[in-house]
Amino acid sequence: MTQAYPAIDMHSHWMPEKLVDALRQRAQPPHIQRKEDGHEYLISSFTPTRMPGREDIEVRVASMDRNNVHGAVLSLTGVYGIERLPIEDSLPLCRIYNDAASEACARYPGRLHAFAALPCSDMKAMVEEFNRVMKLPGIVGGLLQGDGFLSKKRAEMYCPLFEAANKVNAVFLVHYGKIANDPDAPKVDNSDNAHSRIGTLDMQARISSNMLTFCMTDFLVDFPNVTVMSHNLGGNIPFEIERLDHRSLIDRPNDELPSKKIRDARVIVDCNSLGAKSIELAYDAYGPGRIVYGSDGTDFGMDWTNKAINAARIPEEEKQAILGGTAARTLARAGVQLQQAAE
């Protein structure tokens, strides 16, 4: 008989009111300002985002309850750019988020956990903040900006952080986002269709490059206790995996196929914003036990994900793994008792 797991949302962005207040005080992006329509907007390097209104943690938990989501790992989204500000700006803002997220976890033990926000403009400060927050209630790892992992060469600057994470079995959500002081940052012409070009096409392409770094290089070999999670089903990998193999057979016929390297890798992916057909492709590409629940932390996202998992033509045991089984095992590796995540 298949074990049933309540949903555990591993991709659940949340903006605590203390951080909102701090961003209201800023004059430069990222900051929050009220526009002529009377609504507040978060202004950043990403598309201006209308603030949803006050969302105390009780509001988030009520939203989870409405959508049959038992647990969540809270995170700040990396696209706003708080983490890549100069260290004198980013560190205080990250600490505001981390302390507020930990307080929320302590209020709902066993239901809420969190990925820390980590300043990326100063590696020493980044590691120090990571070591500090890993001692706080509910923190299971951190969110990292995906542009830091577009290649192994880029990823190597994060080795001190991964060494610290390896000691505590941490989990990293590697999320689409820019890094600090990046002269080689990819450029996107967003003179038309900006939201689609950046928020979907560019995002999925960069996530795909992250996956090649984690699955097809030896970067993670020295960090066996670290769990890496990519979002949005690992970008376009499920769709492009056959072409990866095709090109490999033509150009490097004696190499191990990319599909095998990706299937054998220790990376997990969440299914945020993707539908049933994409989940089916991802299950075929990655194999069982590699996909976790993700929603972005909204009612719309949770409802979308619930329907996508339900409609996917995959084995029932894999649906249960996506809902919560794989997340529960991942959190258990990070020191969270399995029954806490799965009850």
N, C-alpha and C positions, 0 to 999 in steps of 0.2 A: 504493500500500500504506500502511495506517495505521501511523504510528510508535507503538511501544509505549513507555510510560513507567512506571517503577516508582512506587509510591505515595509521595507527599510529604504528610505530615499537617500541615496549617497551623493546626490547632486542637488543641494537645497540651499540656494543663496538666500541670505538674510541680512538686512541692514538694521542694526540696533539703533534705537533713538539717540543714544549717547553719541554715536558716530554721525548720525544725521545732524545733530546740533553742532558738532565740530566742523562739518562741511559747510554749514550755513555761515560760519564765521570766516571762511576763506574767500579771498577775492579772485583767485586764479583757479583754473581747472586742476583737479576735480573739485567742484564746489556745487552748492545748491542755491538756486536763485528762483525767485517768484517772477513769473512773466505776466504780460498784460492780461492773459486769460484768467489770472487769479490762481493758477496752479503752480506748484513748485516743480522744478526740473533739475535733475542731476546733469551738470555740464561737464563733459570729459572729452577725451580724444575719440570716444565712441559716439554713436548717435545719441543726441540728448534724450534722456529718459524721464518721463513723467513719474514723479514720486507717487506711490499708491496710497499715501496717507500713513498715519501712524500704525506701525505694526509691532506692538509689544509681543513678547514671545507667546503669551496666551492666545493672541490672534493667530499666530502660525500653528500652534498646536490644535486649535479649533479647526483650522483649514485642513490639517492632516486628518483629524477625526472625520470630517465630512467626506473625505476621499479614501477612507479605510487604510490610511498609512500609519503604521504603528510607530516607527522610528525614523529619525533623520540625522544626517551628518551636516550640520550647518557650515556655510562658507561664505566669504565675501567674494564677489566676482572679480576676477583679475582684469577685466576689460576697462574698468574705470581709471586705473593707473595710480591708485594710492600707493601701492608697493614700490613703484619705480620713481617716486619723487625723491629729491635730495634727502639724505638720511635724517637731517634735522626736522624734516616735515613728515616723512613716511613712518619713522619709528613711533612717534607719539600716536599717530592715527592707527597704526597696526595694533598698538597696545590697547587703545580704546576698544577696538573691535574684539581682540582676543579676550580681554577681561570680561567684556559684556557677554560674549559667546559662552565662556566658561560659567558665568553666573546663570545663564539660561540652562546649561546642561545640569548644573547642580540643582536647579529647580525641578527638573524632570529627569531624574537619574534613571538610566535604563532605556529611556526613550530618545533623548537627545545627546549627540556628540558633536564635535566640531573640528574642522580643519582650520588651523591658525593662519592668519595673514602675516606674511613675512617680508620685511623690507629687502629689496633686491639690489639696491644701489651700493651696499656695503656688505660684503660677504661675512666679515667678522661679526658685525652687528646682527646679521641674519641668523647666524649660528647661535649667537648668544640669546636672541629672542626665542629661537626654537627651543633651546635647552630650558629657558625659563617657562615657556608655556606648556611644555610636555609634563610639567609637574602640577599643572592646574587641573581641576576636575573636568572631565569630559573631552579634553583635547586628545585626538588620536593621530595627529600629523599636521600637514600643512597643504595649502594651495600654492602651486608654483606656476609662473607664467610660461606658457608653451613656447614662446620664442627662444627661451633659453635651451631648448632641446630640439631645435631644427636640424642639428647634426651632432655627432659625437664630440666634435671639437668644441662646440658651444657648451654641451652638457658637462664637459670636464671641469668647468669653472665651479660647478656645484658639488664637486667631490667632497669638500669639507662638510657640507650640509648632509650629504648622503652618508658620510661616515658617522656623523652624530645620530642620524636617523636609524642606521643599522643597529646601533646599540640598544635602541628602545622599541624595535619592531614597528616603526611608524608607517603610516599610509600617506602617500602624496597624491592629491588630485592635481594632475597637470592640465591646466585649463588655458584655452586660447587667451593670449595677452602678450603685450610687449614687455621687454626688459629695459632696464635703465641704461642710458648712455650707449645706445646700440647704433654704431655707424653703418652697419650692414643690414639694418631692418628692412624687410621686404616692403616695397611700395605698391599701393593699389590706386589705380585711377578711379576715383569715386565721383567723377563729374556727372554721372548719371546712375540711376538705380543703386545709390550708395548703400542702402540698407541690405539689399540682396547681395551686392558684390562683397561687402565686408562681413555682414552678419551670417552669411551662409557660404558663399563660394570660397572666399579667402579663409574663413574660419575652418572649413572642412579640409582645405588643402594643407594648412599648417598643422592641423591635428594629425593628418596622415603622415607628415614628415616626422612629427614626434614619435609616432608608432614605429617608423623605420628605425629611429635611434634606439628605442627601447627593445625592439624585437629582433633587429637585424644587425646590431653591433654588440660588442661585449661590455658596454658601459655598465650594465647592472650586475655583472659577474661578481664584483667585489662587495656587493651589497645584498646578500641573499635574504636578509631579514626585512628588507624594505619592500612594501607593496606599492606598485605604481598603478594608478587608475587614470585612464584617458576618458574624455567625455564624448558624447554624440557618436557612440559606437566606433570610436577610433577613427573618425573622419570618413574618408572614402574607401578605406581598406576593404571592407566587405564587397564593394562593387568592383574594385580594381584588382583584386587578388589574382584573378585569372590572367589579366594582362601582365602583372608582375611576373608570374610564372612563364608566360609566353615570351617576354623579353629575356628572361633569364635563360631559357632553353635556346634562344637564338644567339645571345651574346656571350653567355657563360655556361655552356652545356654541362660542364663538370661540377658546377657549384650545387650546393644543396638548394632546393627550391625555396623561394620566399614564403610560399604557403606553409611549408613545414616549419620554417623558423618562426613564423608568426603564430602558428598553432601551438608550438612548443614553448612559447614565451610565457613569463610569469605575470604579464600585464593583464589587468581586467579593464573593461570598458562599461560605461553606463549608456542607457538607451534614451537619454533625454532628447526630446523633440523629434525622434524618429518614429516611423510607423511600423505596422505589422510586417510588411514586405521587407523592410530593412532589417528588422529583428531576425527574420528567417535567414537572410543572407549572412548576417553576423554570426548566427548560430552555426551555419555551415562553414564559415571561414575560421572561427576561433575554436569551435568545439564546445562541449558542455562545461558549465561552471565558470564561464568567463564574462558573463554579462550581468550587470546589476541595475537596479531600478534608479532612474533619475528623472527629475521633473523641473528643474530650475527653482523649485520652491513656491510655485504658484498653484492656485486652484485649477487654472486652465491646464497647466503642465501635468499635474497629478491625474486629472481626468483623462487627458490625452494619453498618458503613459498606461494607465489602467486599461483603456480600450485597446491600445496597440498590443499589449502583452496578451490580452484575452483573445484577440483576433489572429494572432500569429499562429501559423501552422507548424508548430514545433511540439515535441513531447511534453506531456503535462508535468513531468518531473523537472524539465528545464524551465517551464513557466514558474514553478515554485522556487527554483534556484534564482531566477531573475528577481522575483518578488522579494525574497529575503534570505534564502539559503546561502548564496554566495557572499552576500554582505555580512551575514552573521559569522561565517567562517573568517572573513577578512578582519572584522572587528575583534574576533577572538584572538587572532594573531597579534593584534595591537594591544592586548591585555584586557579587552572587554569580555566578560563572561558570556559564553554563547547563549545561555538562557536569558540574559538581560536583553540581548538583541532580538531574540526570537519569541519571547513570551507574548 
